[in-house]
Amino acid sequence: MRAAMTVPFAGSPAGDILISRITDQESLEELARNACCLGIRQAATEKLTDQALLFELCYDNEWKICNIASKTLADQSLLIDIYNDKNNSQDVRRNAVKNIKIQSVLADIIKNENDEAVRYTAIETLTDQAALSEVARHDYNKNGRICAIKKLTDKSVLEEILNDRSVSLDESAAACGRLHDINKK
């Protein structure tokens, strides 16, 4: 049985130096799980690389640890699991969506998610131009359409939106601004 680790208070020069020097994942895990100081737990969690452990920490009792773990997690399957668990907080689900790289999964989130903040995060994360074009033209939420418009690179799609009399002034302005940005390059 290992003795409990004692670490100076996080945020203190000694605590910051100590955490910055620890690279051993086993020690970091011990600190992330059991340190009595939340700041130490946070700093240790930020340095973890073990994806299964980060997944576990997404369900920690301390929301700050959950948030950091969900921002640090990179395994696509585990991120999708975190997103799909509706018991997770909106912040944790959004962090998971920000790290999802699978474009078809992001497009599915946009189509099926009821939480607007999570949907918007998926639109912000999406890079597939065909999917963005679909969102820009047909999403039910104007803010979602505008977000997608601002990420488009296809001039013809932007011009089509700009010339469409059924789109809002805000959408036209976004398309015009995006075209201007593309033409400046």
Contacts in CASP RR format, 6 or more apart in sequence:
PFRMAT RR
TARGET T0000
AUTHOR 0000-0000-0000
METHOD contacts of the structure
MODEL  1
MRAAMTVPFAGSPAGDILISRITDQESLEELARNACCLGIRQAATEKLTD
QALLFELCYDNEWKICNIASKTLADQSLLIDIYNDKNNSQDVRRNAVKNI
KIQSVLADIIKNENDEAVRYTAIETLTDQAALSEVARHDYNKNGRICAIK
KLTDKSVLEEILNDRSVSLDESAAACGRLHDINKK
2 30 0 8 1.000
4 34 0 8 1.000
5 27 0 8 1.000
5 30 0 8 1.000
5 31 0 8 1.000
5 34 0 8 1.000
5 35 0 8 1.000
7 15 0 8 1.000
7 18 0 8 1.000
7 19 0 8 1.000
7 31 0 8 1.000
7 35 0 8 1.000
7 37 0 8 1.000
7 40 0 8 1.000
8 14 0 8 1.000
8 15 0 8 1.000
8 18 0 8 1.000
9 15 0 8 1.000
9 37 0 8 1.000
9 40 0 8 1.000
10 16 0 8 1.000
10 19 0 8 1.000
10 37 0 8 1.000
10 38 0 8 1.000
10 39 0 8 1.000
10 40 0 8 1.000
10 42 0 8 1.000
10 43 0 8 1.000
11 39 0 8 1.000
15 40 0 8 1.000
16 43 0 8 1.000
19 31 0 8 1.000
19 40 0 8 1.000
19 43 0 8 1.000
19 44 0 8 1.000
19 47 0 8 1.000
22 28 0 8 1.000
22 31 0 8 1.000
22 44 0 8 1.000
22 47 0 8 1.000
23 47 0 8 1.000
25 48 0 8 1.000
25 49 0 8 1.000
25 50 0 8 1.000
28 44 0 8 1.000
28 47 0 8 1.000
28 48 0 8 1.000
29 44 0 8 1.000
29 48 0 8 1.000
29 50 0 8 1.000
29 53 0 8 1.000
31 40 0 8 1.000
31 41 0 8 1.000
31 43 0 8 1.000
31 44 0 8 1.000
32 41 0 8 1.000
32 44 0 8 1.000
32 45 0 8 1.000
32 48 0 8 1.000
32 53 0 8 1.000
32 57 0 8 1.000
32 65 0 8 1.000
33 41 0 8 1.000
33 57 0 8 1.000
35 41 0 8 1.000
35 44 0 8 1.000
38 62 0 8 1.000
38 64 0 8 1.000
38 65 0 8 1.000
41 62 0 8 1.000
41 65 0 8 1.000
42 64 0 8 1.000
42 65 0 8 1.000
42 68 0 8 1.000
45 54 0 8 1.000
45 57 0 8 1.000
45 65 0 8 1.000
45 68 0 8 1.000
45 69 0 8 1.000
45 72 0 8 1.000
46 68 0 8 1.000
46 72 0 8 1.000
48 54 0 8 1.000
48 57 0 8 1.000
48 69 0 8 1.000
48 72 0 8 1.000
51 73 0 8 1.000
51 74 0 8 1.000
51 75 0 8 1.000
51 78 0 8 1.000
52 78 0 8 1.000
54 69 0 8 1.000
54 72 0 8 1.000
54 73 0 8 1.000
54 78 0 8 1.000
55 69 0 8 1.000
55 73 0 8 1.000
55 75 0 8 1.000
55 78 0 8 1.000
55 81 0 8 1.000
55 82 0 8 1.000
56 69 0 8 1.000
57 65 0 8 1.000
57 66 0 8 1.000
57 68 0 8 1.000
57 69 0 8 1.000
58 66 0 8 1.000
58 69 0 8 1.000
58 70 0 8 1.000
58 73 0 8 1.000
58 82 0 8 1.000
58 88 0 8 1.000
58 92 0 8 1.000
58 96 0 8 1.000
59 66 0 8 1.000
59 88 0 8 1.000
60 66 0 8 1.000
60 69 0 8 1.000
63 89 0 8 1.000
63 91 0 8 1.000
66 88 0 8 1.000
66 89 0 8 1.000
66 92 0 8 1.000
67 91 0 8 1.000
67 92 0 8 1.000
67 95 0 8 1.000
70 82 0 8 1.000
70 88 0 8 1.000
70 91 0 8 1.000
70 92 0 8 1.000
70 93 0 8 1.000
70 95 0 8 1.000
70 96 0 8 1.000
71 95 0 8 1.000
71 98 0 8 1.000
71 99 0 8 1.000
73 79 0 8 1.000
73 82 0 8 1.000
73 95 0 8 1.000
73 96 0 8 1.000
73 99 0 8 1.000
74 99 0 8 1.000
76 100 0 8 1.000
76 101 0 8 1.000
76 102 0 8 1.000
76 105 0 8 1.000
79 96 0 8 1.000
79 97 0 8 1.000
79 99 0 8 1.000
79 100 0 8 1.000
80 96 0 8 1.000
80 100 0 8 1.000
80 102 0 8 1.000
80 105 0 8 1.000
82 88 0 8 1.000
82 92 0 8 1.000
82 93 0 8 1.000
82 95 0 8 1.000
82 96 0 8 1.000
83 93 0 8 1.000
83 96 0 8 1.000
83 97 0 8 1.000
83 100 0 8 1.000
83 109 0 8 1.000
83 118 0 8 1.000
85 93 0 8 1.000
88 96 0 8 1.000
90 115 0 8 1.000
90 117 0 8 1.000
90 118 0 8 1.000
93 115 0 8 1.000
93 118 0 8 1.000
94 117 0 8 1.000
94 118 0 8 1.000
94 121 0 8 1.000
97 106 0 8 1.000
97 109 0 8 1.000
97 118 0 8 1.000
97 121 0 8 1.000
97 122 0 8 1.000
97 125 0 8 1.000
98 121 0 8 1.000
98 124 0 8 1.000
98 125 0 8 1.000
100 106 0 8 1.000
100 109 0 8 1.000
100 122 0 8 1.000
100 125 0 8 1.000
103 126 0 8 1.000
103 127 0 8 1.000
103 128 0 8 1.000
103 131 0 8 1.000
106 122 0 8 1.000
106 125 0 8 1.000
106 126 0 8 1.000
106 128 0 8 1.000
106 131 0 8 1.000
107 122 0 8 1.000
107 126 0 8 1.000
107 128 0 8 1.000
107 131 0 8 1.000
107 134 0 8 1.000
109 118 0 8 1.000
109 119 0 8 1.000
109 122 0 8 1.000
110 119 0 8 1.000
110 122 0 8 1.000
110 123 0 8 1.000
110 126 0 8 1.000
110 131 0 8 1.000
110 135 0 8 1.000
110 139 0 8 1.000
113 119 0 8 1.000
113 122 0 8 1.000
116 141 0 8 1.000
119 141 0 8 1.000
119 144 0 8 1.000
120 143 0 8 1.000
120 144 0 8 1.000
120 147 0 8 1.000
123 132 0 8 1.000
123 135 0 8 1.000
123 139 0 8 1.000
123 144 0 8 1.000
123 147 0 8 1.000
123 148 0 8 1.000
123 151 0 8 1.000
124 147 0 8 1.000
124 151 0 8 1.000
126 132 0 8 1.000
126 135 0 8 1.000
126 148 0 8 1.000
126 151 0 8 1.000
127 151 0 8 1.000
129 152 0 8 1.000
129 153 0 8 1.000
129 154 0 8 1.000
132 148 0 8 1.000
132 151 0 8 1.000
132 152 0 8 1.000
133 148 0 8 1.000
133 152 0 8 1.000
133 154 0 8 1.000
133 157 0 8 1.000
135 144 0 8 1.000
135 145 0 8 1.000
135 147 0 8 1.000
135 148 0 8 1.000
136 145 0 8 1.000
136 148 0 8 1.000
136 149 0 8 1.000
136 152 0 8 1.000
136 157 0 8 1.000
136 161 0 8 1.000
137 145 0 8 1.000
137 157 0 8 1.000
137 161 0 8 1.000
139 145 0 8 1.000
139 148 0 8 1.000
142 168 0 8 1.000
142 170 0 8 1.000
142 171 0 8 1.000
145 167 0 8 1.000
145 171 0 8 1.000
146 170 0 8 1.000
146 171 0 8 1.000
146 174 0 8 1.000
149 158 0 8 1.000
149 161 0 8 1.000
149 171 0 8 1.000
149 174 0 8 1.000
149 175 0 8 1.000
149 178 0 8 1.000
150 174 0 8 1.000
150 178 0 8 1.000
152 158 0 8 1.000
152 175 0 8 1.000
152 178 0 8 1.000
153 182 0 8 1.000
155 179 0 8 1.000
155 182 0 8 1.000
158 175 0 8 1.000
158 178 0 8 1.000
158 179 0 8 1.000
158 182 0 8 1.000
159 175 0 8 1.000
159 179 0 8 1.000
161 167 0 8 1.000
161 171 0 8 1.000
161 172 0 8 1.000
161 175 0 8 1.000
162 172 0 8 1.000
162 175 0 8 1.000
162 176 0 8 1.000
162 179 0 8 1.000
167 175 0 8 1.000
END
